[in-house]
Amino acid sequence: MRTDFLTGVVWNIAALLFLAVLGVALNIAIGRLYGPADLGTFNIAFTLLICISQIASFGLQLSVLHGIAKAGENNPEQLAAVIYGGLALCVVIASLVTLLSILGTDVLTHFFPGVPDLKTAWLIAAPGLLPFAANKYLLGAVNGLQHMRAFAVFQAARFVLILIALGIMVAIGAPGPWLAGILSAAEFALCIPLGLYVLRAVPCRGGLAQLAPAAKRHASFGLRVFAAGLLTELNKRVDVLLVGALMNARAAGIYTVAALLFEAGIQVIFVIRNNLNPRLARNIEGGRVDEILRMSRLTFIALTPLLALGAIVAYFGFPIAVRLILDNPEFLLAREPLLWLMLALPAAGAALCFSLILSLGGYPTWQTILTLLILGVTCAFNAVLIPLYGIAGAGLAMAISTIIAAILSVVIPRYVMGIRLFV
């Protein structure tokens, strides 16, 4: 069922809180039961899975969002062609990427000499790329249809399934590297109910002849935008990868605890962004630039104090939480990078809610250029600061690049599209 904006935000904020609890529980369980090194190995495999899934999904989750906005809800035949033409293309591409990722395991893990168990972890996690890409696409369709209540439920279900799989792994006494298998298991389990939901919401109409033109349009859009999705995920997670590559699994595991709290703040931003995206697409399509400016200002006023309060609570409550929950003093070292990461959230949050505006406006090439610029900055600062300051340097590098990303996300759309944000 289509959800109005306020209800959608409420449902997705509730789902976010639920996801935050589950995400923290997942990392606490692995960190407490297995230690920093296994936690680091797990999160490096998780990061690789998410980043490579961007290639597997080929940016089609954004293409279907854009396509649904253009098709409109009063044209069921075209709407079905948009959704299922893209889904067929997504499955084909994701299957090829999954196979290549498994065959290239030795090459991939060569860049992480300090993480000896990564090969085993990756071989177990990589099969999940296919359902991960399909789920990403289907969630994009649910978002485009503005079924935000269902979107929130399915997002939360992913982490519930991961925790269930973790419980099974712990019960059978699985070794640390095997924990990455919970990622594959959860994606396969989520794919069935999510696919059935989309099929019920928009029944498939016509055959291959009707789907092929839509698939071709998706391929064209995805070719221009998928790199931006990959670069975006790398931007968010390159710090974890570089800590693992330049240091070791233990350092990556400790840093992950700080990155987890930063990710929780980023998820608040993305909840707002997911609810803004369909309206942004329609306002851009209708040339309502004044409405977009108004939306951006309201977002800044509402979101910035919330992020600032959350950052203060997270930083000052962190030592207490580590002692009570993780019961491992090694994780207290994560407070150094946490300071920088928490400072970046309120500084950049509102602007990042509009970080996909170029793609939504039909400028995917510019979206890729923007994201490439941000990734270059992120990698450069991490490459310099991690060898100098260790995990604290990774946190500082990520904070700087996040603020630069926010600035560019405002400046470039104004230059390219003539759309003002905030001022």
PyMOL commands that set and color helices and strands:
alter all, ss='L'
color gray80, all
select helices_A, chain A and resi 5-34+36-57+60-71+76-103+105-109+118-144+148-171+176-201+208-246+249-285+289-326+329-352+357-360+364-389+391-417
alter helices_A, ss='H'
color red, helices_A
deselect
rebuild
show_as cartoon
